[in-house]
Amino acid sequence: MSNTDLEKQIKELNNKISELALMVSLKTKEMDEIEKNYSKRLNSINDYFSKVRKSLAIEECEGTIKDTEFIDKIQALNVNKEDCIIIPTKIIRIVPFEKNAITSIENSTEKDINVVPFSVSKDPSHSRRKKISCSYCNEKGHKRSQCPKILYNEV
């Protein structure tokens, strides 16, 4: 092996090392961004839980996984025993419901209650379907993936 071959190999190795270093730095920046987003989300969840604790009148504790009173109250809200519960994104204001309204509903008959008949509105997907045109056969009403000429091999 001559010196020129060694120099070429060293240059190639240096180029590869610089490419790898660039890739590592890009990945590091990407990971930093992911970590920032993750910590923002964790902070927003923690803020939400502190608001929930305040609304349920529970004292806030550090390292709160062992907060059984809080967990019991949250699980009490999950009456269907589902694996997950819906967490609202905004503060919920509970409007007090009068007991008189409940008794008046119980005492009323079906004729007393105004029943609004269910009306079917115009299906927005149907009107949209009329506007879609196929890029294969240029007919309106279907997409290329649903084109009968392609599906049924019509030429």
C-alpha positions in Angstrom: 0.0 0.0 0.0 1.4 3.4 -1.0 1.2 6.6 0.9 -1.3 8.1 -1.5 -3.7 5.2 -0.8 -3.3 5.7 2.9 -3.9 9.4 2.6 -7.1 8.7 0.6 -8.3 6.3 3.2 -7.5 8.7 6.0 -9.4 11.5 4.2 -12.4 9.1 3.7 -12.3 8.2 7.4 -12.2 11.9 8.4 -15.1 12.6 6.1 -17.1 9.7 7.6 -16.2 10.9 11.1 -17.3 14.4 10.4 -20.6 13.2 8.9 -21.2 11.0 12.0 -20.4 13.9 14.3 -22.9 16.1 12.4 -25.5 13.4 12.7 -24.9 13.1 16.4 -25.2 16.8 16.9 -28.4 16.9 15.0 -29.9 14.0 17.0 -28.8 15.7 20.2 -30.6 18.9 19.2 -33.7 16.8 18.3 -33.6 15.0 21.6 -33.3 18.3 23.4 -36.4 19.6 21.6 -38.3 16.4 22.5 -37.2 16.7 26.1 -38.5 20.3 26.2 -41.8 19.3 24.8 -42.1 16.4 27.2 -41.3 18.5 30.2 -43.9 21.1 29.0 -46.5 18.4 28.8 -45.6 17.1 32.2 -45.9 20.5 33.7 -49.3 21.1 32.2 -50.5 17.7 33.5 -49.1 18.6 37.0 -50.9 22.0 36.8 -54.1 20.2 35.9 -53.8 17.8 38.8 -53.2 20.6 41.2 -56.4 22.3 39.9 -58.3 19.0 40.3 -56.9 18.6 43.8 -58.1 22.2 44.7 -61.5 21.6 43.3 -61.8 18.3 45.2 -60.5 19.9 48.4 -57.5 17.6 48.7 -54.2 18.7 50.1 -51.4 18.7 47.6 -48.5 16.2 48.4 -45.1 15.8 46.9 -44.5 12.5 45.1 -48.2 12.0 44.8 -48.6 8.5 43.4 -49.4 7.3 47.0 -52.2 9.9 47.3 -54.9 7.2 47.7 -57.7 9.7 48.5 -57.1 11.5 45.2 -57.0 8.3 43.3 -60.1 7.0 44.9 -62.0 10.2 44.0 -60.8 10.0 40.4 -61.8 6.3 40.2 -65.2 7.0 41.7 -65.8 9.2 38.6 -65.1 6.2 36.4 -68.4 4.4 37.0 -68.0 2.2 33.9 -64.7 0.7 35.1 -63.0 1.6 31.9 -59.2 1.6 31.5 -59.1 5.3 30.9 -61.1 8.4 31.7 -61.6 11.6 29.9 -59.7 14.5 31.3 -61.2 17.9 30.3 -58.9 20.6 28.9 -60.7 23.5 30.4 -62.0 24.2 33.9 -65.5 22.7 34.3 -68.0 24.8 36.2 -70.7 22.7 37.8 -74.1 24.4 37.7 -76.2 23.6 40.7 -79.3 21.7 39.8 -82.5 22.4 41.6 -84.3 19.5 43.3 -87.7 21.0 42.2 -86.7 20.5 38.6 -86.1 16.8 39.3 -89.5 16.3 40.9 -91.3 18.2 38.1 -89.7 16.0 35.5 -90.7 12.8 37.4 -94.3 14.0 37.8 -94.7 15.1 34.2 -96.1 12.8 31.5 -94.8 12.2 28.1 -97.3 14.6 26.6 -96.1 17.4 28.9 -92.5 17.1 27.7 -91.9 18.7 24.4 -90.4 16.1 22.1 -88.5 17.4 19.2 -88.5 15.0 16.3 -85.2 13.9 15.1 -84.4 15.4 11.7 -81.7 14.2 9.5 -79.7 17.0 8.0 -78.2 16.8 4.6 -75.2 14.5 4.7 -72.1 16.7 4.1 -70.1 13.7 2.9 -72.7 13.1 0.2 -72.4 16.6 -1.2 -68.7 16.4 -1.0 -68.7 13.1 -2.9 -70.4 14.9 -5.8 -67.4 17.3 -6.0 -64.7 14.6 -5.9 -63.4 13.5 -9.3 -61.3 10.5 -10.1 -57.8 11.1 -11.4 -57.9 7.9 -13.4 -61.2 8.2 -15.4 -62.0 11.8 -14.6 -65.6 10.9 -13.5 -67.1 12.6 -10.5 -68.3 10.8 -7.4 -65.4 8.6 -6.5 -61.6 8.7 -5.9 -58.9 6.9 -7.8 -58.7 4.3 -5.1 -62.4 3.5 -5.5 -62.5 3.7 -9.3 -64.5 0.8 -10.7 -62.4 0.8 -13.9 -59.3 0.0 -11.9 -61.1 -2.3 -9.4 -62.9 -4.4 -12.0 -60.1 -4.2 -14.7 -62.3 -2.3 -17.1 -60.2 -0.8 -19.9 
